[in-house]
Amino acid sequence: MDSITNFISSLDNSGLTQLSLIIHDNLGFIILIAVLLLFTEKRFEKKNKVFFILVLAFLLATGVKEVMKVDRPCLLVPAKVECPSDYSFPSAHAAVSFALMLAFINKPSYPVYFFFGLIVAFSRIYLGVHTFEDIVGGMVIAPVSYSIIEMLWRKDNNEVHKGRR
């Protein structure tokens, strides 16, 4: 494993562990995202677009996992949680959280989403279920999913506006 992964996964802090466990739990992760959106975004259409971005990020990450078939680091080194049964690369949590961050890059709430993305990425390595490379893989998927949905969203909106003329 790389030195970043070794260092982060060797840390041990009860507060970080508790926060990381909330993020690790899929329902907890979804609730955190929903709460962030509830408090930082009022526009229904933007929330819809973000939903599709996140779904695509998750689907792309899951698809790449099945193609790459990279075993999780927790199969080799003890982790702070039970080792998940799926593959490691890329981190779907990182892909989703960084896609969420990108959806707000030019908004006043961006620092909140940036911090959330960093915490999610850190927590995945900290728990021992991902390596730094897995996180980077998720970071690569994030702009791809964002760009695809953004392109489709603009195309759809342009067609709707053309139909009104």
Long-range contacts (C-beta under 8 A, 24 or more apart in sequence): 1-73, 1-76, 1-77, 1-131, 2-131, 2-132, 2-133, 4-125, 4-132, 5-73, 5-125, 5-130, 5-131, 5-132, 5-133, 8-122, 8-125, 8-126, 8-132, 9-73, 9-77, 9-79, 9-125, 9-126, 9-127, 9-128, 11-126, 16-123, 16-126, 17-80, 17-126, 17-127, 19-119, 19-123, 20-80, 20-123, 20-126, 20-127, 21-81, 21-127, 23-93, 23-119, 23-120, 23-123, 23-124, 24-81, 24-123, 24-124, 24-127, 24-129, 29-93, 29-96, 29-120, 32-116, 33-96, 33-97, 33-100, 36-100, 36-112, 36-113, 36-116, 40-104, 40-107, 40-109, 40-112, 40-113, 41-104, 41-109, 46-103, 49-103, 49-149, 49-150, 49-153, 50-100, 50-103, 52-149, 52-153, 53-99, 53-100, 53-102, 53-103, 53-145, 53-146, 53-149, 53-150, 54-96, 54-99, 54-100, 54-145, 56-99, 56-145, 56-148, 56-149, 57-92, 57-95, 57-96, 57-98, 57-99, 57-141, 57-142, 57-145, 57-146, 58-92, 58-95, 58-96, 60-95, 60-141, 60-144, 60-145, 61-90, 61-91, 61-92, 61-95, 61-96, 61-137, 61-138, 61-141, 62-92, 64-89, 64-90, 64-137, 64-141, 65-89, 65-90, 65-92, 70-134, 72-129, 72-130, 73-128, 73-129, 73-130, 73-131, 74-128, 74-129, 77-128, 78-128, 79-127, 79-128, 79-129, 80-126, 80-127, 80-128, 81-127, 81-128, 81-129, 83-129, 84-129, 88-129, 88-130, 88-131, 88-134, 89-131, 89-133, 89-134, 89-137, 90-134, 90-135, 90-136, 90-137, 90-138, 90-140, 90-141, 91-121, 91-124, 91-130, 91-134, 91-135, 91-137, 91-138, 92-138, 93-120, 93-121, 93-123, 93-124, 93-130, 93-138, 94-120, 94-121, 94-124, 94-130, 94-134, 94-135, 94-137, 94-138, 94-139, 94-142, 95-137, 95-138, 95-139, 95-141, 95-142, 95-145, 96-138, 96-142, 97-121, 97-138, 98-138, 98-139, 98-142, 99-141, 99-142, 99-143, 99-145, 99-146, 101-142, 102-142, 102-143, 102-146, 103-146
